[in-house]
Amino acid sequence: MNIFKYFFRSIPEKSDFVSFGKIHISILIVAFIVSYIVIMKMNVNRKFELLVGFILLIQQITLYSWYFTTNYNHLTEGLPLYHCRVAILTLALGLIFKIDFFLNIGAYWGVFGAISALLIIGGDPFTFPHITQFSYFIGHLFLLWGSLYLLFVKKIGMTDIDYKNMLVFTTIFHMIVFVINNKLYSNYAYLIEPPFTINHTFNPYVYAFIVIMVFNLVLTLEYLLINNKILSKLKILGTAINS
């Protein structure tokens, strides 16, 4: 058997990945340990920024090359229209070329997106080993670590203008992707159906609206947490109650 050809095969199979099995738990432990080191031990480091940026960029180029050279669902699955793919690309380019707006998208979308993807696995239907499995975990792990580095080490913050720009960008992105999904019969950004099973059928427009609102709510919580506004409000509330 040609190992290289087998690794990059394109005929779908049944995935053998077990959620919260031994491999999954091991990956989550690595994610947590490195995240702790990044937050607690790391200082601003240009070499680390370039390392994360180039690893993510190579990961994305490899993934898209596979989609388009094998013609495997290249329009319905192979476009950079999932939240994490957008975050990975913007984070990579932002870190390499020092583009602030890209860094903001990568960081603000990346933390929530990476944690969600590492907990709820949405991989392609292939058994181990396969390019998509390595790409999935390498991409989301380095997205997580890069996002945490920007927020906790480099402290890029989130100003009122950043917050408003992110809400506008995120809402417009979702509206455009919703139209694309209906044209391609795809499920980018999970605006058609969630990556997990739910025992309820929503109106497509209602479901898409819920996804958009949830994502904007996450951005709002990030804005409040980054700027310590929740803690401040709790202190004010506590003072009012005590008095």
C-alpha positions in Angstrom: 0.0 0.0 0.0 1.2 3.5 -0.8 1.2 5.2 2.6 1.3 8.7 1.2 -1.6 8.0 -1.1 -3.5 6.3 1.7 -2.9 9.3 4.0 -4.4 11.7 1.4 -7.2 9.3 0.2 -10.6 10.9 -0.7 -13.1 8.0 -0.5 -15.3 8.6 2.6 -15.4 5.9 5.3 -17.0 5.7 8.8 -15.0 7.7 11.3 -13.5 5.7 14.1 -12.8 8.6 16.4 -14.4 8.2 19.8 -15.5 11.4 21.5 -14.0 11.6 25.0 -12.1 8.3 24.4 -8.5 7.9 25.4 -7.1 9.8 22.4 -9.6 12.6 22.7 -8.9 13.0 26.5 -5.2 13.0 25.8 -5.5 15.8 23.3 -7.6 17.8 25.7 -5.0 17.4 28.4 -2.3 18.6 26.0 -4.5 21.5 25.1 -5.0 22.4 28.7 -1.3 22.1 29.7 0.1 24.2 26.9 -2.7 26.7 27.4 -1.7 27.0 31.0 2.0 27.5 30.1 1.0 30.2 27.5 -1.1 32.1 29.9 1.0 31.8 33.1 4.6 31.4 31.9 5.0 33.1 28.5 6.2 36.6 27.7 5.7 38.4 24.4 7.8 36.4 21.9 8.0 37.2 18.2 9.5 33.8 17.4 6.4 32.1 19.0 4.1 34.4 17.0 5.8 33.4 13.7 5.9 29.7 14.7 2.1 29.7 15.3 1.4 31.8 12.3 3.4 29.6 9.8 2.1 26.4 11.3 -1.5 27.5 10.9 -0.9 28.9 7.4 0.8 25.6 6.3 -2.1 23.6 7.8 -4.7 25.6 5.9 -2.8 25.5 2.6 -2.4 21.7 3.0 -6.1 21.2 3.8 -7.4 23.3 0.9 -4.9 21.7 -1.5 -6.3 18.2 -0.5 -9.9 19.3 -1.0 -9.3 20.7 -4.5 -6.8 18.2 -5.8 -9.0 15.2 -4.8 -12.2 17.1 -5.7 -13.6 15.9 -2.3 -16.7 18.1 -1.7 -14.5 21.1 -2.5 -17.4 23.5 -2.7 -19.6 22.2 0.1 -16.8 21.5 2.5 -13.6 22.9 1.1 -14.1 26.7 1.3 -12.7 28.8 4.2 -16.2 29.7 5.5 -16.3 27.9 8.9 -15.7 30.1 11.9 -12.5 28.4 12.9 -11.1 28.4 9.3 -11.7 32.2 9.2 -10.1 32.6 12.6 -7.1 30.4 11.7 -6.4 32.3 8.5 -6.8 35.7 10.0 -4.7 34.7 13.1 -2.0 33.3 10.9 -1.8 36.3 8.6 -2.2 38.7 11.5 0.7 37.1 13.5 3.0 37.0 10.4 2.3 40.4 9.0 1.2 42.2 12.2 -2.3 43.2 10.9 -4.4 44.3 13.9 -7.8 43.7 12.5 -6.9 40.2 11.5 -5.4 39.6 15.0 -8.7 40.7 16.5 -10.8 38.4 14.4 -8.4 35.5 15.1 -8.3 36.1 18.8 -12.0 36.9 19.5 -13.4 34.1 17.2 -10.5 31.7 18.0 -10.9 31.1 21.7 -14.6 30.1 21.6 -14.3 28.4 18.2 -11.2 26.3 19.2 -12.6 25.2 22.6 -16.0 24.3 21.0 -14.3 22.3 18.2 -12.0 20.4 20.6 -14.9 19.4 22.8 -17.4 18.7 20.0 -15.5 16.9 17.3 -16.7 17.7 13.8 -14.2 15.8 11.7 -14.5 14.3 8.2 -15.6 10.7 7.7 -12.2 9.0 7.5 -10.5 6.4 9.7 -7.1 7.1 11.2 -4.6 8.0 9.8 -5.8 10.7 7.5 -4.8 14.3 6.6 -8.1 15.7 7.8 -7.6 14.4 11.3 -4.1 15.9 11.7 -5.3 19.1 10.1 -8.3 19.3 12.4 -6.4 19.0 15.7 -3.2 20.9 14.6 -5.4 23.8 13.4 -7.6 24.0 16.5 -4.9 23.5 19.0 -2.6 26.2 17.6 -5.6 28.4 17.1 -6.4 28.0 20.8 -2.8 28.7 21.9 -2.4 31.6 19.5 -5.7 33.2 20.7 -4.8 32.8 24.3 -1.4 34.3 23.7 -2.9 37.4 22.1 -5.5 37.9 24.8 -3.5 37.0 27.9 0.1 37.6 27.0 0.1 40.3 24.3 -3.1 41.7 25.9 -4.6 43.0 22.6 -7.8 44.0 24.5 -11.2 44.8 23.0 -12.1 48.4 22.8 -15.7 49.7 22.3 -14.9 50.2 18.6 -13.3 46.7 18.3 -16.5 45.3 19.9 -18.8 47.1 17.5 -16.6 46.3 14.5 -16.6 42.6 15.4 -20.4 42.6 15.8 -20.9 44.2 12.4 -18.3 41.9 10.7 -19.7 38.8 12.3 -23.3 39.6 11.4 -22.5 40.4 7.8 -20.3 37.3 7.6 -23.2 35.1 8.8 -25.7 36.7 6.4 -23.4 36.2 3.4 -22.6 32.6 4.4 -26.3 31.8 4.9 -27.0 32.8 1.3 -24.0 30.8 0.1 -25.2 27.7 2.0 -28.6 27.9 0.3 -26.9 28.2 -3.1 -24.4 25.3 -2.6 -26.5 23.2 -0.2 -23.6 23.4 2.3 -23.5 24.0 6.0 -20.7 26.5 6.5 -20.6 28.1 9.9 -23.2 25.5 10.9 -26.0 28.0 9.9 -28.2 25.2 8.4 -27.8 22.6 11.2 -25.6 22.1 14.3 -22.6 19.8 14.4 -24.5 17.7 17.0 -27.9 16.0 17.1 -30.9 17.9 18.5 -34.4 16.5 18.8 -36.1 19.5 17.3 -36.6 21.0 13.9 -36.4 24.8 13.6 -37.5 27.0 10.7 -34.2 27.6 8.7 -34.4 31.3 9.2 -35.1 31.0 12.9 -32.3 28.6 13.4 -29.8 30.8 11.5 -31.0 33.8 13.6 -30.3 31.8 16.8 -26.8 30.9 15.6 -26.0 34.6 14.8 -27.4 35.8 18.2 -25.4 33.1 20.1 -22.2 34.1 18.4 -22.8 37.8 19.0 -23.6 36.9 22.7 -20.2 35.1 22.9 -18.5 38.2 21.5 -20.4 40.4 24.1 -19.3 38.1 26.9 -15.7 38.2 25.7 -15.9 42.0 25.5 -17.2 42.2 29.1 -14.6 39.7 30.4 -11.6 41.2 28.6 -12.5 44.7 30.0 -13.4 43.4 33.5 -16.9 44.9 33.1 -18.6 41.9 34.6 -16.4 42.0 37.7 -17.0 45.7 38.0 -20.8 45.3 37.8 -20.7 42.5 40.4 -18.7 44.7 42.8 -21.2 47.6 42.3 -24.1 45.2 42.9 -22.4 43.8 46.0 -21.8 47.2 47.4 -25.4 48.2 46.7 -26.7 45.0 48.5 -24.4 45.5 51.5 -25.4 49.1 51.9 
